[in-house]
């Protein structure tokens, strides 16, 4: 069964989402690049859609730029491509979804989606044995929103008192209607992390975004965006 475009947008928001709050104080290094593998499933009255993604994240806090690239494959909808560029010096966000661009104003000092809050710390978790063991810290994720309940868990490596690197996250997003009509589950693993940017051209303004004006988004997309703590639509 084919899903509507609105539902596809709602589901696709979860492909790359991280749940972060304004109190987050433990963030990646000033320059950070990482690859991501994610998979998930979305349930609704219109059907079930399974998806997988490969992603890249580029973060340059010093120069005020952030980029996120997602290549996804939906079982029902097929390919889905997403690229977001945030330029905090020019206060603009460029979003390209399947070759369609949206340009919107940007506020805030920098993207904090990849940060965690010490207040949500759960426990230390040791993986491996002996000299091969390593410790990840677990942080709870939960939000009570107007139309969704969100719960999850994030596993991170603490690099210093103020620097952390997310390795894995698992999220469940459940609609509040009774009984719930929609739910989305996603998990992802971060790998190949670097403390430098390998290709700075990733921060160039996409050609399809030149001359674009701000576009309006749906209320449903707004709700999901708020629930996931991300700022990708204008």
C-alpha atoms as an extended CHARMM CRD file, in Angstrom:
* protein
*
       234  EXT
         1         1  UNK       CA              0.0000000000        0.0000000000        0.0000000000  PROA      1               0.0000000000
         2         2  UNK       CA              1.4240000000        3.3910000000       -0.9850000000  PROA      2               0.0000000000
         3         3  UNK       CA              1.7300000000        5.9430000000        1.8140000000  PROA      3               0.0000000000
         4         4  UNK       CA              0.8150000000        9.6040000000        1.3430000000  PROA      4               0.0000000000
         5         5  UNK       CA              3.5790000000       12.1680000000        0.8220000000  PROA      5               0.0000000000
         6         6  UNK       CA              2.7450000000       13.7410000000        4.1980000000  PROA      6               0.0000000000
         7         7  UNK       CA              3.2350000000       10.4290000000        5.9780000000  PROA      7               0.0000000000
         8         8  UNK       CA              6.4520000000        9.8580000000        4.0640000000  PROA      8               0.0000000000
         9         9  UNK       CA              7.8070000000       13.1930000000        5.2790000000  PROA      9               0.0000000000
        10        10  UNK       CA              6.7750000000       12.3800000000        8.8530000000  PROA      10              0.0000000000
        11        11  UNK       CA              8.4980000000        8.9990000000        8.7310000000  PROA      11              0.0000000000
        12        12  UNK       CA             11.6020000000       10.3120000000        7.0370000000  PROA      12              0.0000000000
        13        13  UNK       CA             12.1840000000       12.8320000000        9.8040000000  PROA      13              0.0000000000
        14        14  UNK       CA             12.9730000000        9.8990000000       12.0700000000  PROA      14              0.0000000000
        15        15  UNK       CA             15.6630000000        8.4890000000        9.8010000000  PROA      15              0.0000000000
        16        16  UNK       CA             18.3200000000       10.7880000000       11.1220000000  PROA      16              0.0000000000
        17        17  UNK       CA             16.7850000000       12.2610000000       14.2610000000  PROA      17              0.0000000000
        18        18  UNK       CA             18.5390000000       12.7780000000       17.5540000000  PROA      18              0.0000000000
        19        19  UNK       CA             16.6550000000       13.8310000000       20.6600000000  PROA      19              0.0000000000
        20        20  UNK       CA             18.3130000000       16.7420000000       22.3910000000  PROA      20              0.0000000000
        21        21  UNK       CA             17.2580000000       19.4790000000       24.8030000000  PROA      21              0.0000000000
        22        22  UNK       CA             18.4030000000       23.0370000000       25.3440000000  PROA      22              0.0000000000
        23        23  UNK       CA             20.2350000000       22.0480000000       28.5370000000  PROA      23              0.0000000000
        24        24  UNK       CA             22.7040000000       19.8240000000       26.6700000000  PROA      24              0.0000000000
        25        25  UNK       CA             26.2940000000       20.5300000000       27.6470000000  PROA      25              0.0000000000
        26        26  UNK       CA             28.3520000000       17.5470000000       26.4320000000  PROA      26              0.0000000000
        27        27  UNK       CA             28.9640000000       17.8480000000       22.6890000000  PROA      27              0.0000000000
        28        28  UNK       CA             31.2570000000       16.4650000000       19.9440000000  PROA      28              0.0000000000
        29        29  UNK       CA             34.6950000000       18.0090000000       19.2470000000  PROA      29              0.0000000000
        30        30  UNK       CA             34.6960000000       21.4680000000       17.5670000000  PROA      30              0.0000000000
        31        31  UNK       CA             35.3360000000       19.7360000000       14.2450000000  PROA      31              0.0000000000
        32        32  UNK       CA             33.6500000000       16.3590000000       13.8200000000  PROA      32              0.0000000000
        33        33  UNK       CA             32.7750000000       14.0580000000       10.9480000000  PROA      33              0.0000000000
        34        34  UNK       CA             30.9770000000       10.7220000000       11.2210000000  PROA      34              0.0000000000
        35        35  UNK       CA             29.1710000000        8.0460000000        9.2190000000  PROA      35              0.0000000000
        36        36  UNK       CA             25.8720000000        6.4710000000       10.3030000000  PROA      36              0.0000000000
        37        37  UNK       CA             23.9690000000        3.3030000000        9.5230000000  PROA      37              0.0000000000
        38        38  UNK       CA             20.3130000000        3.2730000000       10.5340000000  PROA      38              0.0000000000
        39        39  UNK       CA             17.2450000000        1.1210000000       10.1350000000  PROA      39              0.0000000000
        40        40  UNK       CA             13.6800000000        1.4290000000       11.3060000000  PROA      40              0.0000000000
        41        41  UNK       CA             10.0150000000        0.7050000000       10.7880000000  PROA      41              0.0000000000
        42        42  UNK       CA              6.9490000000        2.9660000000       10.8010000000  PROA      42              0.0000000000
        43        43  UNK       CA              3.4040000000        1.7940000000       11.5490000000  PROA      43              0.0000000000
        44        44  UNK       CA              0.1820000000        3.6320000000       10.6430000000  PROA      44              0.0000000000
        45        45  UNK       CA             -3.3760000000        2.9010000000        9.4340000000  PROA      45              0.0000000000
        46        46  UNK       CA             -2.0040000000        3.3360000000        5.8970000000  PROA      46              0.0000000000
        47        47  UNK       CA              0.4990000000        0.5290000000        6.2350000000  PROA      47              0.0000000000
        48        48  UNK       CA              3.9520000000       -0.4410000000        7.4570000000  PROA      48              0.0000000000
        49        49  UNK       CA              7.1180000000        0.9440000000        5.9080000000  PROA      49              0.0000000000
        50        50  UNK       CA             10.5790000000       -0.4630000000        6.6260000000  PROA      50              0.0000000000
        51        51  UNK       CA             13.6550000000        1.5500000000        5.7650000000  PROA      51              0.0000000000
        52        52  UNK       CA             17.4620000000        1.5710000000        5.9010000000  PROA      52              0.0000000000
        53        53  UNK       CA             19.8170000000        4.5220000000        5.5990000000  PROA      53              0.0000000000
        54        54  UNK       CA             23.4370000000        5.5100000000        5.2040000000  PROA      54              0.0000000000
        55        55  UNK       CA             24.3270000000        8.9630000000        6.4690000000  PROA      55              0.0000000000
        56        56  UNK       CA             27.1620000000       11.4380000000        6.9380000000  PROA      56              0.0000000000
        57        57  UNK       CA             27.4150000000       14.2460000000        9.4830000000  PROA      57              0.0000000000
        58        58  UNK       CA             29.8510000000       17.1760000000        9.2590000000  PROA      58              0.0000000000
        59        59  UNK       CA             30.1880000000       19.6060000000       12.1640000000  PROA      59              0.0000000000
        60        60  UNK       CA             32.4340000000       22.6770000000       12.3100000000  PROA      60              0.0000000000
        61        61  UNK       CA             31.5830000000       24.6360000000       15.4260000000  PROA      61              0.0000000000
        62        62  UNK       CA             34.5050000000       27.0450000000       14.9340000000  PROA      62              0.0000000000
        63        63  UNK       CA             33.2110000000       28.2590000000       11.5660000000  PROA      63              0.0000000000
        64        64  UNK       CA             29.5430000000       27.8370000000       12.4830000000  PROA      64              0.0000000000
        65        65  UNK       CA             28.5860000000       25.2460000000        9.8830000000  PROA      65              0.0000000000
        66        66  UNK       CA             26.7600000000       21.9250000000       10.0990000000  PROA      66              0.0000000000
        67        67  UNK       CA             25.8140000000       19.4750000000        7.3400000000  PROA      67              0.0000000000
        68        68  UNK       CA             23.8220000000       16.2230000000        7.3410000000  PROA      68              0.0000000000
        69        69  UNK       CA             23.4630000000       13.9080000000        4.3440000000  PROA      69              0.0000000000
        70        70  UNK       CA             20.9880000000       10.9970000000        4.2630000000  PROA      70              0.0000000000
        71        71  UNK       CA             20.4750000000        8.3460000000        1.5950000000  PROA      71              0.0000000000
        72        72  UNK       CA             17.5130000000        6.1460000000        2.5020000000  PROA      72              0.0000000000
        73        73  UNK       CA             15.5820000000        3.3020000000        0.9490000000  PROA      73              0.0000000000
        74        74  UNK       CA             11.9390000000        2.7860000000        1.9320000000  PROA      74              0.0000000000
        75        75  UNK       CA             10.4290000000       -0.6370000000        1.3060000000  PROA      75              0.0000000000
        76        76  UNK       CA              7.2550000000        0.9810000000       -0.0540000000  PROA      76              0.0000000000
        77        77  UNK       CA              8.3820000000        4.4220000000       -1.1640000000  PROA      77              0.0000000000
        78        78  UNK       CA             11.7750000000        3.6020000000       -2.6240000000  PROA      78              0.0000000000
        79        79  UNK       CA             14.7940000000        5.9680000000       -2.5450000000  PROA      79              0.0000000000
        80        80  UNK       CA             14.7720000000        9.0940000000       -0.4030000000  PROA      80              0.0000000000
        81        81  UNK       CA             17.6440000000       11.6110000000       -0.3900000000  PROA      81              0.0000000000
        82        82  UNK       CA             18.1080000000       14.4210000000        2.1120000000  PROA      82              0.0000000000
        83        83  UNK       CA             20.7700000000       17.0750000000        2.6410000000  PROA      83              0.0000000000
        84        84  UNK       CA             20.7400000000       19.8400000000        5.2450000000  PROA      84              0.0000000000
        85        85  UNK       CA             23.2870000000       22.6400000000        5.5370000000  PROA      85              0.0000000000
        86        86  UNK       CA             23.1670000000       25.0880000000        8.4360000000  PROA      86              0.0000000000
        87        87  UNK       CA             25.2580000000       28.2610000000        8.2170000000  PROA      87              0.0000000000
        88        88  UNK       CA             25.2150000000       30.0370000000       11.5800000000  PROA      88              0.0000000000
        89        89  UNK       CA             27.2980000000       32.9770000000       10.3730000000  PROA      89              0.0000000000
        90        90  UNK       CA             24.7550000000       33.8060000000        7.6730000000  PROA      90              0.0000000000
        91        91  UNK       CA             21.8160000000       32.5620000000        9.8010000000  PROA      91              0.0000000000
        92        92  UNK       CA             20.4570000000       30.3720000000        7.0040000000  PROA      92              0.0000000000
        93        93  UNK       CA             19.3870000000       26.7370000000        6.6770000000  PROA      93              0.0000000000
        94        94  UNK       CA             19.4320000000       25.0030000000        3.2930000000  PROA      94              0.0000000000
        95        95  UNK       CA             17.3860000000       21.8220000000        2.9570000000  PROA      95              0.0000000000
        96        96  UNK       CA             17.3330000000       19.6210000000       -0.1430000000  PROA      96              0.0000000000
        97        97  UNK       CA             14.8600000000       16.7010000000       -0.2030000000  PROA      97              0.0000000000
        98        98  UNK       CA             14.8170000000       14.6150000000       -3.3750000000  PROA      98              0.0000000000
        99        99  UNK       CA             16.3400000000       17.5460000000       -5.3180000000  PROA      99              0.0000000000
       100       100  UNK       CA             13.7730000000       20.0630000000       -3.9920000000  PROA      100             0.0000000000
       101       101  UNK       CA             15.2520000000       22.9140000000       -1.9590000000  PROA      101             0.0000000000
       102       102  UNK       CA             13.9880000000       25.0090000000        0.9370000000  PROA      102             0.0000000000
       103       103  UNK       CA             15.9210000000       27.9880000000        2.3440000000  PROA      103             0.0000000000
       104       104  UNK       CA             14.9050000000       29.3500000000        5.7430000000  PROA      104             0.0000000000
       105       105  UNK       CA             16.1650000000       31.6450000000        8.5170000000  PROA      105             0.0000000000
       106       106  UNK       CA             18.3400000000       30.0750000000       11.2010000000  PROA      106             0.0000000000
       107       107  UNK       CA             18.6500000000       31.0830000000       14.8480000000  PROA      107             0.0000000000
       108       108  UNK       CA             20.7350000000       29.9510000000       17.7890000000  PROA      108             0.0000000000
       109       109  UNK       CA             24.4730000000       29.8130000000       18.3820000000  PROA      109             0.0000000000
       110       110  UNK       CA             25.0670000000       26.3630000000       16.8490000000  PROA      110             0.0000000000
       111       111  UNK       CA             23.4910000000       22.9640000000       16.1630000000  PROA      111             0.0000000000
       112       112  UNK       CA             23.3040000000       20.9410000000       19.3980000000  PROA      112             0.0000000000
       113       113  UNK       CA             21.5680000000       17.8280000000       18.0530000000  PROA      113             0.0000000000
       114       114  UNK       CA             24.6230000000       15.6730000000       18.7510000000  PROA      114             0.0000000000
       115       115  UNK       CA             24.9940000000       16.7830000000       22.3690000000  PROA      115             0.0000000000
       116       116  UNK       CA             23.7070000000       15.0350000000       25.4980000000  PROA      116             0.0000000000
       117       117  UNK       CA             22.5830000000       16.3160000000       28.8840000000  PROA      117             0.0000000000
       118       118  UNK       CA             24.3830000000       15.0950000000       32.0370000000  PROA      118             0.0000000000
       119       119  UNK       CA             21.0280000000       15.3530000000       33.8290000000  PROA      119             0.0000000000
       120       120  UNK       CA             19.7930000000       12.3720000000       31.7680000000  PROA      120             0.0000000000
       121       121  UNK       CA             22.7230000000       10.0900000000       32.6120000000  PROA      121             0.0000000000
       122       122  UNK       CA             21.6710000000        6.5040000000       33.4390000000  PROA      122             0.0000000000
       123       123  UNK       CA             24.7550000000        4.3220000000       33.9180000000  PROA      123             0.0000000000
       124       124  UNK       CA             28.1450000000        3.2440000000       32.6080000000  PROA      124             0.0000000000
       125       125  UNK       CA             28.1210000000        0.1540000000       30.3950000000  PROA      125             0.0000000000
       126       126  UNK       CA             31.2480000000       -1.9690000000       29.7880000000  PROA      126             0.0000000000
       127       127  UNK       CA             31.6240000000       -3.8590000000       26.5090000000  PROA      127             0.0000000000
       128       128  UNK       CA             34.2550000000       -6.4790000000       25.6900000000  PROA      128             0.0000000000
       129       129  UNK       CA             36.7130000000       -8.3020000000       27.9680000000  PROA      129             0.0000000000
       130       130  UNK       CA             40.0450000000       -7.4390000000       29.5620000000  PROA      130             0.0000000000
       131       131  UNK       CA             42.2920000000       -5.1040000000       27.5940000000  PROA      131             0.0000000000
       132       132  UNK       CA             39.7530000000       -5.0960000000       24.7700000000  PROA      132             0.0000000000
       133       133  UNK       CA             36.9580000000       -3.6700000000       26.9300000000  PROA      133             0.0000000000
       134       134  UNK       CA             35.5710000000       -0.1420000000       26.6420000000  PROA      134             0.0000000000
       135       135  UNK       CA             32.9450000000        1.9160000000       28.4540000000  PROA      135             0.0000000000
       136       136  UNK       CA             29.9470000000        3.7080000000       26.9810000000  PROA      136             0.0000000000
       137       137  UNK       CA             27.6200000000        5.9440000000       28.9740000000  PROA      137             0.0000000000
       138       138  UNK       CA             23.8670000000        5.4840000000       28.7110000000  PROA      138             0.0000000000
       139       139  UNK       CA             21.5000000000        8.4710000000       28.6660000000  PROA      139             0.0000000000
       140       140  UNK       CA             17.7110000000        8.2790000000       28.8310000000  PROA      140             0.0000000000
       141       141  UNK       CA             15.6370000000       10.0390000000       26.1950000000  PROA      141             0.0000000000
       142       142  UNK       CA             12.0250000000       11.0290000000       26.8680000000  PROA      142             0.0000000000
       143       143  UNK       CA              9.6350000000       13.7980000000       25.8900000000  PROA      143             0.0000000000
       144       144  UNK       CA              5.9560000000       14.4480000000       26.4950000000  PROA      144             0.0000000000
       145       145  UNK       CA              4.6430000000       16.4180000000       23.5190000000  PROA      145             0.0000000000
       146       146  UNK       CA              1.2120000000       17.5760000000       22.3480000000  PROA      146             0.0000000000
       147       147  UNK       CA              0.6740000000       14.7010000000       19.9070000000  PROA      147             0.0000000000
       148       148  UNK       CA              3.4920000000       12.2210000000       20.5900000000  PROA      148             0.0000000000
       149       149  UNK       CA              5.2240000000       10.3790000000       23.3920000000  PROA      149             0.0000000000
       150       150  UNK       CA              8.9030000000        9.7720000000       22.7980000000  PROA      150             0.0000000000
       151       151  UNK       CA             11.2060000000        7.4340000000       24.7040000000  PROA      151             0.0000000000
       152       152  UNK       CA             14.6400000000        6.0660000000       23.9440000000  PROA      152             0.0000000000
       153       153  UNK       CA             18.2490000000        5.5210000000       24.9160000000  PROA      153             0.0000000000
       154       154  UNK       CA             21.5490000000        6.9950000000       23.7520000000  PROA      154             0.0000000000
       155       155  UNK       CA             24.9970000000        5.4080000000       24.1890000000  PROA      155             0.0000000000
       156       156  UNK       CA             27.9550000000        7.8030000000       24.1040000000  PROA      156             0.0000000000
       157       157  UNK       CA             31.6890000000        7.9860000000       24.7410000000  PROA      157             0.0000000000
       158       158  UNK       CA             32.7360000000       10.8080000000       27.0470000000  PROA      158             0.0000000000
       159       159  UNK       CA             35.8750000000       12.3860000000       25.5970000000  PROA      159             0.0000000000
       160       160  UNK       CA             36.2730000000       15.0550000000       28.2890000000  PROA      160             0.0000000000
       161       161  UNK       CA             34.1860000000       17.0180000000       30.7650000000  PROA      161             0.0000000000
       162       162  UNK       CA             32.3990000000       18.8640000000       27.9530000000  PROA      162             0.0000000000
       163       163  UNK       CA             32.9440000000       16.6390000000       24.8980000000  PROA      163             0.0000000000
       164       164  UNK       CA             30.9720000000       13.4830000000       24.0440000000  PROA      164             0.0000000000
       165       165  UNK       CA             30.5490000000       11.3060000000       20.9580000000  PROA      165             0.0000000000
       166       166  UNK       CA             27.2780000000        9.4570000000       20.3010000000  PROA      166             0.0000000000
       167       167  UNK       CA             27.7610000000        5.8320000000       19.2140000000  PROA      167             0.0000000000
       168       168  UNK       CA             24.2260000000        4.4580000000       19.1480000000  PROA      168             0.0000000000
       169       169  UNK       CA             20.6460000000        5.5670000000       19.7380000000  PROA      169             0.0000000000
       170       170  UNK       CA             17.2900000000        3.7930000000       19.8690000000  PROA      170             0.0000000000
       171       171  UNK       CA             14.0350000000        5.7920000000       19.6720000000  PROA      171             0.0000000000
       172       172  UNK       CA             10.3200000000        4.9780000000       19.8860000000  PROA      172             0.0000000000
       173       173  UNK       CA              7.8270000000        7.6630000000       18.8510000000  PROA      173             0.0000000000
       174       174  UNK       CA              4.1650000000        6.8830000000       19.6380000000  PROA      174             0.0000000000
       175       175  UNK       CA              1.1160000000        8.9910000000       18.7920000000  PROA      175             0.0000000000
       176       176  UNK       CA             -1.0660000000       10.0640000000       21.7270000000  PROA      176             0.0000000000
       177       177  UNK       CA             -4.4490000000        9.2000000000       20.2470000000  PROA      177             0.0000000000
       178       178  UNK       CA             -6.3190000000        6.3630000000       22.0040000000  PROA      178             0.0000000000
       179       179  UNK       CA             -5.5440000000        3.7880000000       20.8270000000  PROA      179             0.0000000000
       180       180  UNK       CA             -2.2970000000        5.0180000000       19.2280000000  PROA      180             0.0000000000
       181       181  UNK       CA             -2.6370000000        5.1630000000       15.4390000000  PROA      181             0.0000000000
       182       182  UNK       CA              1.0200000000        5.6710000000       14.5740000000  PROA      182             0.0000000000
       183       183  UNK       CA              4.3630000000        4.5580000000       15.9300000000  PROA      183             0.0000000000
       184       184  UNK       CA              7.8980000000        4.7670000000       14.6330000000  PROA      184             0.0000000000
       185       185  UNK       CA             10.9540000000        2.8410000000       15.8000000000  PROA      185             0.0000000000
       186       186  UNK       CA             14.4800000000        3.6520000000       14.6850000000  PROA      186             0.0000000000
       187       187  UNK       CA             17.9950000000        2.6660000000       15.7240000000  PROA      187             0.0000000000
       188       188  UNK       CA             21.3340000000        3.8060000000       14.3620000000  PROA      188             0.0000000000
       189       189  UNK       CA             25.0640000000        3.2280000000       14.8600000000  PROA      189             0.0000000000
       190       190  UNK       CA             27.7160000000        5.9210000000       14.3870000000  PROA      190             0.0000000000
       191       191  UNK       CA             31.1100000000        4.8740000000       12.9960000000  PROA      191             0.0000000000
       192       192  UNK       CA             34.2530000000        6.2140000000       11.2670000000  PROA      192             0.0000000000
       193       193  UNK       CA             34.3480000000        9.3140000000       13.4710000000  PROA      193             0.0000000000
       194       194  UNK       CA             37.0280000000       11.9630000000       12.8450000000  PROA      194             0.0000000000
       195       195  UNK       CA             38.0200000000       15.1820000000       14.6130000000  PROA      195             0.0000000000
       196       196  UNK       CA             38.5180000000       16.9950000000       11.3030000000  PROA      196             0.0000000000
       197       197  UNK       CA             36.5770000000       17.6210000000        8.0730000000  PROA      197             0.0000000000
       198       198  UNK       CA             37.8330000000       15.5640000000        5.1250000000  PROA      198             0.0000000000
       199       199  UNK       CA             36.0760000000       17.5900000000        2.4050000000  PROA      199             0.0000000000
       200       200  UNK       CA             35.1910000000       21.1930000000        3.1680000000  PROA      200             0.0000000000
       201       201  UNK       CA             33.1980000000       21.5480000000       -0.0540000000  PROA      201             0.0000000000
       202       202  UNK       CA             30.3770000000       19.8090000000        1.8260000000  PROA      202             0.0000000000
       203       203  UNK       CA             29.6500000000       23.2590000000        3.3060000000  PROA      203             0.0000000000
       204       204  UNK       CA             29.1260000000       24.8900000000       -0.1060000000  PROA      204             0.0000000000
       205       205  UNK       CA             25.5830000000       26.1090000000       -0.7670000000  PROA      205             0.0000000000
       206       206  UNK       CA             23.7540000000       23.4780000000       -2.8740000000  PROA      206             0.0000000000
       207       207  UNK       CA             23.1370000000       24.6430000000       -6.4360000000  PROA      207             0.0000000000
       208       208  UNK       CA             19.4420000000       23.7920000000       -6.1950000000  PROA      208             0.0000000000
       209       209  UNK       CA             19.0980000000       26.1840000000       -3.2290000000  PROA      209             0.0000000000
       210       210  UNK       CA             20.2660000000       29.3770000000       -4.8950000000  PROA      210             0.0000000000
       211       211  UNK       CA             17.4740000000       31.9410000000       -5.1080000000  PROA      211             0.0000000000
       212       212  UNK       CA             14.9940000000       29.7860000000       -3.1700000000  PROA      212             0.0000000000
       213       213  UNK       CA             12.5300000000       31.3440000000       -0.7600000000  PROA      213             0.0000000000
       214       214  UNK       CA             11.1480000000       30.0720000000        2.4790000000  PROA      214             0.0000000000
       215       215  UNK       CA              8.4350000000       27.4260000000        2.1090000000  PROA      215             0.0000000000
       216       216  UNK       CA              5.6390000000       26.5970000000        4.5120000000  PROA      216             0.0000000000
       217       217  UNK       CA              5.5150000000       23.2460000000        6.2680000000  PROA      217             0.0000000000
       218       218  UNK       CA              2.5720000000       21.2300000000        7.5330000000  PROA      218             0.0000000000
       219       219  UNK       CA              1.3770000000       21.1930000000       11.1440000000  PROA      219             0.0000000000
       220       220  UNK       CA              2.0180000000       17.4630000000       11.2680000000  PROA      220             0.0000000000
       221       221  UNK       CA              5.6370000000       17.9380000000       10.2400000000  PROA      221             0.0000000000
       222       222  UNK       CA              5.9920000000       20.6450000000       12.8940000000  PROA      222             0.0000000000
       223       223  UNK       CA              4.7750000000       18.2620000000       15.5980000000  PROA      223             0.0000000000
       224       224  UNK       CA              7.1940000000       15.5240000000       14.6400000000  PROA      224             0.0000000000
       225       225  UNK       CA             10.0550000000       17.9730000000       14.2920000000  PROA      225             0.0000000000
       226       226  UNK       CA              9.4140000000       19.2700000000       17.8020000000  PROA      226             0.0000000000
       227       227  UNK       CA              9.1820000000       15.7430000000       19.1520000000  PROA      227             0.0000000000
       228       228  UNK       CA             12.5240000000       14.7760000000       17.6860000000  PROA      228             0.0000000000
       229       229  UNK       CA             14.2990000000       17.9160000000       18.7800000000  PROA      229             0.0000000000
       230       230  UNK       CA             15.6360000000       18.6760000000       15.3140000000  PROA      230             0.0000000000
       231       231  UNK       CA             15.4190000000       21.8240000000       13.2150000000  PROA      231             0.0000000000
       232       232  UNK       CA             15.4710000000       20.9260000000        9.5740000000  PROA      232             0.0000000000
       233       233  UNK       CA             12.3480000000       22.4730000000        8.0720000000  PROA      233             0.0000000000
       234       234  UNK       CA             11.8540000000       26.2420000000        7.8240000000  PROA      234             0.0000000000
